[in-house]
Amino acid sequence: MKQKILVVEDDHMIRNLIKINLENNNYDVVEAADGAEAKNVFLDAHPCLVILDLMLPKVSGEEFFEWVREQERNEVSFIMLSAKSRVSDKVKGLKMGADDYITKPFEPDELVAHVEAVLRRTGQFCQKVVHGGLCIKPRKGEVQLYNQDIALTKHEFNLLYYFMQHPNIIHDRETLIKHLYPYAEDSVLDRTIDAHIKKLRGKIEEDTSNPQRIQTVRGMGYKFVVS
């Protein structure tokens, strides 16, 4: 699974250069041109790493950084970008809690090397699957919907994790029973899966009468839909 990186930079040429080089190195990249847009992208994408220009319009880089720290409880790594090259500026950025600090101008290969170094140190804490604002963290047993914690039972969690790992595929009830109850599948009824689905929808769907994430495929089973 590719690690997701958010690039927040108001200069289109620099942002595009970073995006292209990271994608060429097998990273999944989302982007924002200012701090306000970055908040929306962050809530939808749940990145492992943010490359953040400190001089941003609308919402400053420092403000966005503090906002993320409040949201994600230090689970996201940061590389600060700045034209300020004084040692005092670098020290200030690192003391804020950034994992690294790079001054402009920089070489693309240099940036990629810094990204790889940061993720080697922190990437093991960023195991997550994200689709449309829904984020599941299998190692921590946590689920968030637009950054709000969602409490799931063990079976609901395992079912959602299975769906999110296999999106846009129809899963019949027999397959889901085998996944949730590998040692008791013969004694589990189809309606047990239906009950789990109903409860799970109640926690992750905006409208349970018209579910958009977990959809019923009549006569076949269920499908976790990702556009």
C-alpha positions, -999 to +999 in steps of 0.1 A: +000+000+000+014+034-010+020+059+018+000+091+014+017+125+014+000+159+015+019+187-002+008+222+010+025+249-012+010+280-027+035+281-056+020+259-083+053+251-100+070+240-068+039+220-057+037+202-091+075+195-090+072+179-056+041+159-066+057+145-098+089+135-080+071+118-051+047+100-074+077+088-095+090+073-062+058+054-056+041+077-031+004+087-032+003+125-033-026+149-025-021+186-026-034+220-014-025+256-023-033+272+010-039+264+047-077+265+044-078+241+015-053+219+033-076+213+062-103+199+039-078+177+020-063+165+053-097+154+067-104+135+035-070+119+029-055+112+063-019+115+051+011+099+068+033+129+060+027+166+053+052+187+034+043+222+045+053+256+032+053+279+062+044+310+042+008+303+031-022+325+023-055+324+043-042+301+070-005+302+078+017+271+079+021+274+116-016+276+122-022+246+100+005+227+118-011+234+152-045+224+139-032+191+126-015+183+159-049+189+177-066+166+152-042+137+149-025+134+182+011+135+168+004+106+144+014+127+113+050+136+103+059+170+090+086+184+067+087+221+068+095+241+036+107+277+039+128+303+021+141+312+056+175+297+059+188+311+091+197+286+118+172+303+142+144+297+117+153+260+114+155+256+152+121+273+156+105+249+130+120+219+147+110+231+181+074+234+169+075+196+164+085+193+128+104+161+118+125+179+093+132+213+078+142+221+042+151+255+028+142+267-007+155+263-033+161+226-030+169+197-054+140+173-060+162+143-051+172+160-019+135+163-009+128+127-017+157+116+004+144+136+033+109+121+028+124+086+028+144+093+060+114+107+079+091+078+069+117+052+078+116+066+113+079+072+116+061+052+088+055+021+110+031+043+131+011+052+100-006+020+090-040+030+078-066+025+050-085+056+039-114+060+016-135+092+013-129+106+048-132+071+064-100+060+080-092+027+097-060+020+117-057-018+120-027-018+144-045+005+168-080-008+163-093+027+156-118+041+131-124+077+122-150+094+100-139+129+090-115+127+120-142+118+145-137+086+164-162+058+156-167+030+181-171-004+165-174-039+178-148-065+169-169-080+141-179-046+128-142-035+128-131-067+110-159-064+085-151-028+077-114-035+074-121-063+049-144-041+029-119-012+028-091-035+017-113-049-011-133-019-025-157-020-054-159-058-053-191-077-046-188-100-016-214-127-011-226-135+025-208-169+024-174-151+019-181-126+046-191-154+070-159-172+063-139-141+070-156-132+103-162-167+116-135-189+102-140-216+128-178-216+130-190-207+096-213-237+093-234-225+123-236-188+113-267-176+094-268-152+065-289-128+086-261-125+111-240-107+084-271-086+075-273-075+111-236-066+112-240-046+080-271-028+094-253-017+126-221-008+107-241+014+083-257+032+112-222+043+123-205+052+090-234+062+066-248+097+065-282+083+053-289+046+062-319+046+039-296+054+010-262+040+019-233+053-003-204+033+012-217-002+018-242-009-009-265-040-014-262-058-047-295-076-049-292-113-051-254-112-048-242-096-016-226-063-006-200-040-021-179-012-004-181+016-030-152+039-036-154+064-065 
